Amino acid sequence: MISREVVITGMGINSCLGMNVTENLFSLTHSLCGIGEMTILPSHHKNTLPVGEIKYDNHALGIMTRFGPSTPRSVLLSALSIREAVLMSGISTEQVEAFIYATTVGGIDLSEIQMGRYFKDEKVDYSVFSTHDNGRSADILTSHFEISCRGMTISTACSSAANAILQAAEQIRRGLKEIVIAGGADALSLFTLNGFNSLMILDKSLCQPFDRDRRGLNLGEGSAFLVLESKESAQKRGAEILGIVSGWANTNDAHHQTASSETGEGAAMAMSRAIQVAELQPEDIDHINAHGTGTGNNDASEGSAILSTFTHVPPFTSTKSYTGHTLAASGALEAVFSVISLQQQMMFPTLRFHHPINENLVPVTELTPGTLKHILSNSFGFGGNCTSLIFSKFQKA
C-alpha cells in the first residue's frame, strides 16, 4: 500500500475570536475570551445563556462573501475561511481533488425563520428549505469556488470536522488524492441552543473546562478549513508547509446517545490508535488540545482517558474556554489552533480554571512556551464517536 506524508499548506478560520488566523492568534496569545451575550441569534435566552457568537449578521457576511440573502449562515462562514485557506496555500481551486465538509446545522437557521413565519400565519418561502439538508451546504460551496469534484459531507456531531480531516488525510496517505480541502462549520441556531439547554448542560456563566466546579458548556459558532496535500505535491509546487497531519483515529464505544462513558474507553482508544498511526509513543506527545467542553461528564471522561493513555500527562489545554463549543466545526478550529501552537512553539492557557478534578489533571493556565513537535487534538461527539488527530511540526531538510 502507498503511504505518503500528509502536509498542511493552507488554513482559514473564523470564530468569536476573530475572522482570520491572525485575529484568532492575537486573541489566544492575549487570553481574550470571545464568549458573551447574544446579539445576532433571536433567542429568548439572550440574557441568560452566553455564547461564542460572531458579531456579523448574515447581511454583512453576505456582502463579504458575495452570496445572496437565502444562504445559510454556516455556508457564509465557510466561504470566508475556505477563501483564506486557499489563498494561503497558493493553489487554484481547479487543483482540488476532494472537498470534505462537516456540519450539523446545515441550513437550519433559514428553516427556523420560515417555520416561525408558518406558525404566525405569515407568508412562507418554501424554496428556502432546499438549503436545509447538510449535504446541500457542500454543493453550494463547491459551486461557489468552482471546485469540480463533488463535495462530501460528514455529520458525526462534535467530531464531524475532525473526521473530515481524518478522511482527507487517509485519502492522501493512500495515494488516492493529491490536494484536498477539509474542515467544517456550524452557526448558532435556535435548534441547537434549545436542544443543549434541554439536556441541562449549558452554563449560564462562562464555562470552566476541567475545573472541579464546572457547570456546563457554552455554545459557539465558526468555521475552519485546511488545505491538505501530499508532501510530494507541496514540494513540487514550492509551497510553504505549515505542519503535518501525522496521526488519526476514529472509534465509537456506543456508550450513550449523548453522554461519554465514565471510563473514557472510546476516547482512550482513539488517542492510542492515533499515536500508533503516527508511529509515535505516548511520551512523544508534547501537548494535548483537549475536547474539554466544561460539562461534568465530558471532562471527567476525557480526564480518565488521558490518565489511562499517558504515564506522564502532557500539558493540555481547552480552547473551548475561548470560543465555546462550536460543535461540528470544533475539530477544525482546534486543528488550526494546534498548527498555530506548533508554529509559535506556544501553549495557550485554559481560562477560568481554579480547582482540579484530579491532582494529575491540571491544564495549562498561563501562556507557556515549549518545544512542541507533536500535538494531539481530541474531538468527541454524541453517540460515543471519538476522534483524535496528531499534528506534527515540519522539519525543513
DOZAFI-948042 format. One record per residue (C-alpha): x, y, z; residue number from 1. Coordinates in Angstrom, 1 decimal, decimal comma. Layout:
drenba east X north Y up Z resi NUM
...
//
This chain:
drenba east 0,0 north 0,0 up 0,0 resi 1
drenba east 1,2 north 3,5 up -0,8 resi 2
drenba east 1,9 north 5,5 up 2,3 resi 3
drenba east 2,6 north 9,2 up 1,8 resi 4
drenba east 3,2 north 12,1 up 4,3 resi 5
drenba east 0,2 north 14,4 up 4,6 resi 6
drenba east 1,0 north 18,1 up 5,0 resi 7
drenba east -0,9 north 21,3 up 5,6 resi 8
drenba east -0,3 north 24,2 up 3,1 resi 9
drenba east -3,2 north 26,4 up 3,9 resi 10
drenba east -5,7 north 27,2 up 6,7 resi 11
drenba east -8,5 north 29,5 up 7,3 resi 12
drenba east -10,7 north 30,2 up 10,3 resi 13
drenba east -13,3 north 32,5 up 11,8 resi 14
drenba east -14,7 north 32,3 up 15,3 resi 15
drenba east -15,8 north 34,7 up 18,1 resi 16
drenba east -12,0 north 35,4 up 18,5 resi 17
drenba east -11,6 north 36,9 up 15,0 resi 18
drenba east -12,3 north 36,5 up 11,3 resi 19
drenba east -9,0 north 35,0 up 10,2 resi 20
drenba east -5,9 north 33,2 up 11,5 resi 21
drenba east -4,1 north 36,4 up 12,6 resi 22
drenba east -7,0 north 37,7 up 14,7 resi 23
drenba east -7,5 north 34,3 up 16,3 resi 24
drenba east -3,8 north 34,1 up 17,2 resi 25
drenba east -4,0 north 37,5 up 18,8 resi 26
drenba east -6,9 north 36,6 up 21,0 resi 27
drenba east -5,3 north 33,3 up 22,1 resi 28
drenba east -2,0 north 34,9 up 23,0 resi 29
drenba east -3,7 north 37,7 up 24,9 resi 30
drenba east -6,2 north 35,4 up 26,7 resi 31
drenba east -9,2 north 37,2 up 25,1 resi 32
drenba east -12,4 north 35,2 up 25,6 resi 33
drenba east -14,9 north 35,7 up 22,8 resi 34
drenba east -17,9 north 34,3 up 24,7 resi 35
drenba east -20,6 north 36,8 up 25,7 resi 36
drenba east -24,1 north 38,0 up 25,3 resi 37
drenba east -26,1 north 37,0 up 22,2 resi 38
drenba east -26,7 north 39,9 up 19,7 resi 39
drenba east -27,4 north 38,1 up 16,4 resi 40
drenba east -29,4 north 34,9 up 17,3 resi 41
drenba east -33,0 north 35,8 up 18,1 resi 42
drenba east -33,4 north 33,7 up 21,3 resi 43
drenba east -35,4 north 34,4 up 24,4 resi 44
drenba east -32,4 north 33,1 up 26,2 resi 45
drenba east -30,4 north 36,1 up 25,1 resi 46
drenba east -29,8 north 37,5 up 28,6 resi 47
drenba east -29,3 north 34,2 up 30,3 resi 48
drenba east -27,1 north 31,9 up 28,1 resi 49
drenba east -23,7 north 33,3 up 26,9 resi 50
drenba east -22,5 north 32,1 up 23,5 resi 51
drenba east -19,4 north 32,4 up 21,4 resi 52
drenba east -21,1 north 34,5 up 18,6 resi 53
drenba east -19,5 north 36,1 up 15,6 resi 54
drenba east -20,7 north 39,7 up 15,6 resi 55
drenba east -21,6 north 40,0 up 11,9 resi 56
drenba east -25,2 north 39,3 up 10,8 resi 57
drenba east -26,0 north 37,4 up 7,6 resi 58
drenba east -26,4 north 40,5 up 5,6 resi 59
drenba east -22,9 north 41,7 up 6,4 resi 60
drenba east -21,4 north 38,2 up 5,9 resi 61
drenba east -23,2 north 38,1 up 2,5 resi 62
drenba east -21,5 north 41,3 up 1,4 resi 63
drenba east -18,2 north 39,9 up 2,5 resi 64
drenba east -18,7 north 36,7 up 0,5 resi 65
drenba east -20,9 north 37,9 up -2,4 resi 66
drenba east -23,7 north 35,4 up -1,5 resi 67
drenba east -27,4 north 36,1 up -1,8 resi 68
drenba east -29,8 north 36,5 up 1,1 resi 69
drenba east -31,0 north 32,9 up 1,1 resi 70
drenba east -27,7 north 31,4 up 2,1 resi 71
drenba east -27,2 north 29,5 up 5,3 resi 72
drenba east -25,0 north 31,2 up 7,9 resi 73
drenba east -22,8 north 28,2 up 8,2 resi 74
drenba east -22,1 north 28,5 up 4,4 resi 75
drenba east -21,3 north 32,2 up 4,7 resi 76
drenba east -18,8 north 31,5 up 7,5 resi 77
drenba east -17,3 north 28,6 up 5,5 resi 78
drenba east -16,8 north 30,7 up 2,4 resi 79
drenba east -14,6 north 33,1 up 4,3 resi 80
drenba east -12,3 north 30,5 up 5,9 resi 81
drenba east -12,1 north 28,5 up 2,7 resi 82
drenba east -11,0 north 31,6 up 0,8 resi 83
drenba east -8,3 north 32,3 up 3,4 resi 84
drenba east -7,0 north 28,7 up 3,3 resi 85
drenba east -6,9 north 28,6 up -0,5 resi 86
drenba east -5,1 north 32,0 up -0,7 resi 87
drenba east -2,6 north 30,9 up 2,0 resi 88
drenba east -1,8 north 27,6 up 0,2 resi 89
drenba east -1,4 north 29,2 up -3,2 resi 90
drenba east -3,4 north 26,6 up -5,0 resi 91
drenba east -6,1 north 27,0 up -7,6 resi 92
drenba east -9,4 north 25,5 up -6,7 resi 93
drenba east -9,2 north 23,7 up -10,1 resi 94
drenba east -6,5 north 21,6 up -8,4 resi 95
drenba east -8,7 north 20,4 up -5,6 resi 96
drenba east -9,5 north 16,7 up -5,9 resi 97
drenba east -11,8 north 16,3 up -2,9 resi 98
drenba east -13,8 north 18,6 up -0,7 resi 99
drenba east -14,8 north 17,1 up 2,6 resi 100
drenba east -17,2 north 19,2 up 4,6 resi 101
drenba east -18,5 north 18,9 up 8,2 resi 102
drenba east -21,6 north 20,4 up 9,7 resi 103
drenba east -24,5 north 19,5 up 12,0 resi 104
drenba east -26,6 north 22,7 up 11,5 resi 105
drenba east -26,5 north 23,0 up 7,7 resi 106
drenba east -29,2 north 25,4 up 6,6 resi 107
drenba east -31,4 north 25,0 up 9,7 resi 108
drenba east -31,1 north 28,7 up 10,6 resi 109
drenba east -33,0 north 29,7 up 7,5 resi 110
drenba east -35,6 north 26,9 up 8,0 resi 111
drenba east -36,2 north 28,3 up 11,5 resi 112
drenba east -37,1 north 31,7 up 10,1 resi 113
drenba east -39,6 north 30,2 up 7,7 resi 114
drenba east -41,1 north 27,9 up 10,4 resi 115
drenba east -41,5 north 31,0 up 12,6 resi 116
drenba east -43,5 north 32,6 up 9,8 resi 117
drenba east -45,6 north 29,5 up 9,3 resi 118
drenba east -46,7 north 29,4 up 12,9 resi 119
drenba east -47,6 north 33,1 up 12,7 resi 120
drenba east -49,6 north 32,5 up 9,6 resi 121
drenba east -47,3 north 34,7 up 7,6 resi 122
drenba east -46,1 north 34,1 up 4,0 resi 123
drenba east -43,5 north 31,2 up 3,9 resi 124
drenba east -40,8 north 31,0 up 1,3 resi 125
drenba east -40,7 north 27,2 up 0,8 resi 126
drenba east -37,8 north 27,4 up -1,6 resi 127
drenba east -35,5 north 28,1 up 1,4 resi 128
drenba east -36,0 north 24,6 up 2,7 resi 129
drenba east -33,8 north 23,3 up -0,2 resi 130
drenba east -30,8 north 24,6 up 1,8 resi 131
drenba east -31,8 north 22,7 up 5,0 resi 132
drenba east -30,0 north 19,5 up 4,2 resi 133
drenba east -26,4 north 19,3 up 5,4 resi 134
drenba east -25,2 north 17,9 up 2,0 resi 135
drenba east -26,6 north 21,0 up 0,3 resi 136
drenba east -24,1 north 23,2 up 2,0 resi 137
drenba east -21,2 north 21,3 up 0,4 resi 138
drenba east -22,9 north 21,6 up -3,0 resi 139
drenba east -23,3 north 25,4 up -2,6 resi 140
drenba east -19,6 north 25,8 up -1,6 resi 141
drenba east -18,1 north 23,6 up -4,4 resi 142
drenba east -20,2 north 25,6 up -6,9 resi 143
drenba east -19,2 north 28,9 up -5,5 resi 144
drenba east -15,5 north 28,1 up -5,5 resi 145
drenba east -15,7 north 26,3 up -8,9 resi 146
drenba east -14,4 north 23,1 up -7,4 resi 147
drenba east -15,1 north 20,4 up -10,0 resi 148
drenba east -15,2 north 17,4 up -7,7 resi 149
drenba east -18,4 north 16,5 up -5,7 resi 150
drenba east -18,5 north 17,6 up -2,1 resi 151
drenba east -18,7 north 15,0 up 0,7 resi 152
drenba east -20,5 north 15,9 up 3,9 resi 153
drenba east -19,8 north 14,3 up 7,3 resi 154
drenba east -22,1 north 14,8 up 10,3 resi 155
drenba east -21,0 north 12,9 up 13,4 resi 156
drenba east -21,9 north 15,6 up 15,9 resi 157
drenba east -18,9 north 17,2 up 17,7 resi 158
drenba east -16,3 north 15,0 up 15,9 resi 159
drenba east -17,5 north 16,0 up 12,4 resi 160
drenba east -14,7 north 18,3 up 11,3 resi 161
drenba east -12,0 north 16,1 up 12,9 resi 162
drenba east -13,5 north 13,2 up 10,8 resi 163
drenba east -13,4 north 15,3 up 7,7 resi 164
drenba east -9,7 north 15,9 up 8,2 resi 165
drenba east -9,2 north 12,3 up 9,0 resi 166
drenba east -10,9 north 11,2 up 5,8 resi 167
drenba east -8,8 north 13,7 up 3,8 resi 168
drenba east -5,6 north 12,5 up 5,3 resi 169
drenba east -6,4 north 8,9 up 4,7 resi 170
drenba east -7,1 north 9,5 up 1,0 resi 171
drenba east -3,8 north 11,4 up 0,6 resi 172
drenba east -1,8 north 8,8 up 2,5 resi 173
drenba east -3,2 north 6,0 up 0,3 resi 174
drenba east -2,3 north 7,9 up -2,9 resi 175
drenba east -6,0 north 8,4 up -3,9 resi 176
drenba east -5,8 north 12,2 up -3,8 resi 177
drenba east -3,1 north 14,9 up -4,0 resi 178
drenba east -4,9 north 18,0 up -2,8 resi 179
drenba east -8,0 north 18,1 up -0,5 resi 180
drenba east -9,9 north 20,8 up 1,3 resi 181
drenba east -11,3 north 19,6 up 4,6 resi 182
drenba east -13,0 north 21,3 up 7,5 resi 183
drenba east -16,3 north 22,3 up 8,8 resi 184
drenba east -18,7 north 25,0 up 10,1 resi 185
drenba east -21,6 north 25,4 up 12,4 resi 186
drenba east -23,6 north 28,5 up 13,0 resi 187
drenba east -25,6 north 29,1 up 16,2 resi 188
drenba east -29,2 north 28,1 up 15,8 resi 189
drenba east -32,3 north 28,0 up 18,0 resi 190
drenba east -32,5 north 24,2 up 17,5 resi 191
drenba east -29,0 north 23,6 up 18,9 resi 192
drenba east -29,3 north 26,1 up 21,6 resi 193
drenba east -32,6 north 24,8 up 22,9 resi 194
drenba east -31,6 north 21,2 up 22,4 resi 195
drenba east -28,4 north 21,6 up 24,5 resi 196
drenba east -30,4 north 23,6 up 27,0 resi 197
drenba east -32,9 north 20,7 up 27,3 resi 198
drenba east -30,1 north 18,4 up 28,2 resi 199
drenba east -29,2 north 20,8 up 31,0 resi 200
drenba east -25,6 north 21,0 up 30,1 resi 201
drenba east -25,3 north 24,7 up 29,3 resi 202
drenba east -23,5 north 27,0 up 31,7 resi 203
drenba east -25,3 north 30,3 up 32,4 resi 204
drenba east -21,9 north 31,8 up 33,2 resi 205
drenba east -18,6 north 31,4 up 31,3 resi 206
drenba east -17,6 north 27,8 up 31,1 resi 207
drenba east -14,7 north 26,4 up 33,2 resi 208
drenba east -13,3 north 23,3 up 31,4 resi 209
drenba east -11,6 north 20,7 up 33,7 resi 210
drenba east -12,4 north 22,7 up 36,8 resi 211
drenba east -13,8 north 20,8 up 39,8 resi 212
drenba east -16,8 north 23,3 up 39,9 resi 213
drenba east -17,6 north 23,3 up 36,2 resi 214
drenba east -21,3 north 23,7 up 35,4 resi 215
drenba east -21,6 north 23,0 up 31,7 resi 216
drenba east -20,6 north 24,3 up 28,2 resi 217
drenba east -21,2 north 27,5 up 26,3 resi 218
drenba east -22,1 north 27,1 up 22,6 resi 219
drenba east -20,2 north 28,9 up 19,9 resi 220
drenba east -20,1 north 29,2 up 16,1 resi 221
drenba east -17,4 north 29,4 up 13,5 resi 222
drenba east -15,7 north 27,6 up 10,7 resi 223
drenba east -12,2 north 26,4 up 9,8 resi 224
drenba east -10,7 north 24,6 up 6,8 resi 225
drenba east -7,3 north 23,1 up 5,9 resi 226
drenba east -5,7 north 22,6 up 2,6 resi 227
drenba east -4,1 north 19,2 up 2,8 resi 228
drenba east -1,8 north 17,6 up 0,3 resi 229
drenba east 0,9 north 15,1 up -0,2 resi 230
drenba east 4,3 north 16,2 up 0,7 resi 231
drenba east 5,4 north 15,5 up -2,8 resi 232
drenba east 2,7 north 17,7 up -4,3 resi 233
drenba east 3,5 north 20,6 up -1,9 resi 234
drenba east 7,3 north 20,4 up -2,6 resi 235
drenba east 6,8 north 20,1 up -6,3 resi 236
drenba east 4,9 north 23,4 up -6,3 resi 237
drenba east 7,3 north 25,1 up -3,8 resi 238
drenba east 4,5 north 25,6 up -1,2 resi 239
drenba east 5,2 north 26,5 up 2,4 resi 240
drenba east 4,4 north 23,6 up 4,6 resi 241
drenba east 2,7 north 24,7 up 7,8 resi 242
drenba east 2,6 north 21,3 up 9,5 resi 243
drenba east 2,0 north 17,6 up 9,2 resi 244
drenba east -1,1 north 15,5 up 9,9 resi 245
drenba east 0,8 north 12,6 up 11,2 resi 246
drenba east -1,8 north 10,5 up 13,1 resi 247
drenba east -5,5 north 10,0 up 13,2 resi 248
drenba east -8,1 north 7,6 up 14,6 resi 249
drenba east -11,9 north 7,3 up 15,0 resi 250
drenba east -13,6 north 5,0 up 17,4 resi 251
drenba east -17,1 north 4,5 up 18,8 resi 252
drenba east -17,8 north 2,9 up 22,1 resi 253
drenba east -21,6 north 3,5 up 21,6 resi 254
drenba east -21,9 north 4,1 up 25,3 resi 255
drenba east -24,9 north 6,5 up 25,2 resi 256
drenba east -26,7 north 8,8 up 22,8 resi 257
drenba east -25,4 north 12,0 up 24,4 resi 258
drenba east -23,0 north 11,1 up 27,2 resi 259
drenba east -19,4 north 9,8 up 27,1 resi 260
drenba east -18,5 north 6,7 up 29,0 resi 261
drenba east -17,4 north 7,3 up 32,6 resi 262
drenba east -14,1 north 5,4 up 31,9 resi 263
drenba east -13,4 north 7,2 up 28,6 resi 264
drenba east -13,0 north 3,9 up 26,8 resi 265
drenba east -13,6 north 5,2 up 23,3 resi 266
drenba east -11,6 north 8,3 up 23,9 resi 267
drenba east -8,6 north 6,4 up 25,2 resi 268
drenba east -8,8 north 4,0 up 22,2 resi 269
drenba east -8,9 north 6,9 up 19,7 resi 270
drenba east -5,8 north 8,6 up 21,3 resi 271
drenba east -3,8 north 5,3 up 21,4 resi 272
drenba east -4,6 north 4,4 up 17,8 resi 273
drenba east -3,8 north 7,9 up 16,6 resi 274
drenba east -0,4 north 7,6 up 18,3 resi 275
drenba east 0,1 north 4,2 up 16,6 resi 276
drenba east -0,8 north 5,6 up 13,2 resi 277
drenba east 1,8 north 8,4 up 13,7 resi 278
drenba east 4,4 north 5,7 up 14,7 resi 279
drenba east 5,0 north 7,5 up 18,0 resi 280
drenba east 4,9 north 6,6 up 21,6 resi 281
drenba east 2,7 north 8,3 up 24,2 resi 282
drenba east 5,7 north 10,1 up 25,7 resi 283
drenba east 6,3 north 11,7 up 22,2 resi 284
drenba east 3,2 north 13,8 up 22,6 resi 285
drenba east 4,2 north 17,3 up 23,8 resi 286
drenba east 0,8 north 18,9 up 24,2 resi 287
drenba east -2,9 north 18,0 up 24,0 resi 288
drenba east -5,6 north 20,2 up 22,7 resi 289
drenba east -8,4 north 18,6 up 24,8 resi 290
drenba east -12,0 north 18,3 up 23,8 resi 291
drenba east -12,7 north 20,0 up 27,1 resi 292
drenba east -16,2 north 21,2 up 26,9 resi 293
drenba east -16,7 north 22,0 up 30,5 resi 294
drenba east -19,5 north 19,6 up 31,2 resi 295
drenba east -19,3 north 17,3 up 34,2 resi 296
drenba east -19,5 north 14,2 up 32,1 resi 297
drenba east -17,1 north 15,1 up 29,3 resi 298
drenba east -14,2 north 16,4 up 31,4 resi 299
drenba east -14,3 north 13,5 up 33,8 resi 300
drenba east -14,5 north 11,0 up 30,9 resi 301
drenba east -11,7 north 12,7 up 28,9 resi 302
drenba east -9,6 north 13,1 up 32,0 resi 303
drenba east -9,9 north 9,4 up 32,7 resi 304
drenba east -9,0 north 8,6 up 29,1 resi 305
drenba east -5,9 north 10,8 up 29,3 resi 306
drenba east -4,8 north 9,3 up 32,6 resi 307
drenba east -5,1 north 5,8 up 31,1 resi 308
drenba east -3,3 north 6,7 up 27,9 resi 309
drenba east -0,3 north 8,5 up 29,4 resi 310
drenba east 2,0 north 7,5 up 32,2 resi 311
drenba east 3,0 north 11,2 up 32,4 resi 312
drenba east 0,2 north 13,5 up 31,3 resi 313
drenba east 1,4 north 16,1 up 28,7 resi 314
drenba east 0,5 north 19,7 up 29,2 resi 315
drenba east -3,1 north 20,1 up 28,0 resi 316
drenba east -5,4 north 23,0 up 27,1 resi 317
drenba east -9,1 north 23,5 up 26,4 resi 318
drenba east -9,5 north 26,3 up 23,8 resi 319
drenba east -13,3 north 26,0 up 24,2 resi 320
drenba east -12,8 north 28,3 up 27,2 resi 321
drenba east -12,2 north 31,0 up 24,5 resi 322
drenba east -14,6 north 30,0 up 21,7 resi 323
drenba east -17,3 north 28,0 up 23,3 resi 324
drenba east -18,2 north 24,6 up 21,8 resi 325
drenba east -18,6 north 25,1 up 18,0 resi 326
drenba east -20,0 north 21,6 up 17,6 resi 327
drenba east -19,2 north 20,2 up 14,1 resi 328
drenba east -16,6 north 22,9 up 13,5 resi 329
drenba east -14,7 north 22,4 up 16,7 resi 330
drenba east -12,3 north 19,8 up 15,4 resi 331
drenba east -11,3 north 22,1 up 12,5 resi 332
drenba east -11,0 north 25,2 up 14,7 resi 333
drenba east -8,8 north 23,2 up 17,1 resi 334
drenba east -6,7 north 21,8 up 14,2 resi 335
drenba east -5,9 north 25,4 up 13,3 resi 336
drenba east -5,1 north 26,2 up 16,9 resi 337
drenba east -2,8 north 23,2 up 17,1 resi 338
drenba east -0,9 north 24,2 up 14,0 resi 339
drenba east -0,6 north 27,7 up 15,4 resi 340
drenba east 0,8 north 26,3 up 18,6 resi 341
drenba east 3,4 north 24,3 up 16,6 resi 342
drenba east 4,3 north 27,4 up 14,6 resi 343
drenba east 4,6 north 29,7 up 17,6 resi 344
drenba east 6,0 north 27,0 up 19,9 resi 345
drenba east 3,4 north 28,1 up 22,5 resi 346
drenba east 0,7 north 26,6 up 24,6 resi 347
drenba east -2,4 north 28,7 up 25,2 resi 348
drenba east -3,9 north 28,8 up 28,7 resi 349
drenba east -7,2 north 27,3 up 29,8 resi 350
drenba east -9,3 north 30,3 up 31,0 resi 351
drenba east -11,1 north 30,4 up 34,4 resi 352
drenba east -9,5 north 27,3 up 35,8 resi 353
drenba east -9,2 north 27,3 up 39,6 resi 354
drenba east -9,6 north 23,8 up 41,2 resi 355
drenba east -8,6 north 20,5 up 39,6 resi 356
drenba east -10,8 north 17,5 up 39,3 resi 357
drenba east -7,8 north 15,3 up 40,0 resi 358
drenba east -4,3 north 16,4 up 41,1 resi 359
drenba east -2,9 north 14,8 up 37,9 resi 360
drenba east -5,3 north 16,7 up 35,7 resi 361
drenba east -4,2 north 20,4 up 35,8 resi 362
drenba east -4,4 north 22,2 up 32,4 resi 363
drenba east -2,1 north 24,9 up 31,2 resi 364
drenba east -3,2 north 28,1 up 32,8 resi 365
drenba east -0,6 north 30,6 up 31,5 resi 366
drenba east 0,7 north 31,3 up 28,0 resi 367
drenba east 3,6 north 28,8 up 28,1 resi 368
drenba east 6,5 north 28,4 up 25,6 resi 369
drenba east 7,6 north 24,9 up 24,9 resi 370
drenba east 9,5 north 22,6 up 22,5 resi 371
drenba east 6,5 north 21,3 up 20,6 resi 372
drenba east 6,9 north 18,6 up 17,9 resi 373
drenba east 3,7 north 16,7 up 18,2 resi 374
drenba east 0,2 north 17,9 up 19,4 resi 375
drenba east -2,7 north 15,6 up 20,0 resi 376
drenba east -6,2 north 17,2 up 19,3 resi 377
drenba east -9,3 north 15,5 up 20,6 resi 378
drenba east -12,9 north 15,8 up 19,3 resi 379
drenba east -15,5 north 13,6 up 21,0 resi 380
drenba east -19,1 north 13,5 up 19,7 resi 381
drenba east -22,5 north 12,3 up 20,8 resi 382
drenba east -23,1 north 8,6 up 20,4 resi 383
drenba east -19,6 north 7,8 up 21,5 resi 384
drenba east -18,0 north 9,0 up 18,3 resi 385
drenba east -14,4 north 9,8 up 19,3 resi 386
drenba east -11,7 north 11,2 up 17,0 resi 387
drenba east -8,1 north 12,1 up 17,8 resi 388
drenba east -5,7 north 13,8 up 15,4 resi 389
drenba east -2,0 north 14,4 up 15,7 resi 390
drenba east -0,3 north 17,4 up 14,2 resi 391
drenba east 3,5 north 17,5 up 13,9 resi 392
drenba east 6,0 north 20,2 up 13,2 resi 393
drenba east 7,5 north 20,1 up 9,7 resi 394
drenba east 11,3 north 19,9 up 9,8 resi 395
drenba east 12,9 north 21,5 up 6,8 resi 396
drenba east 15,7 north 19,5 up 5,2 resi 397
//
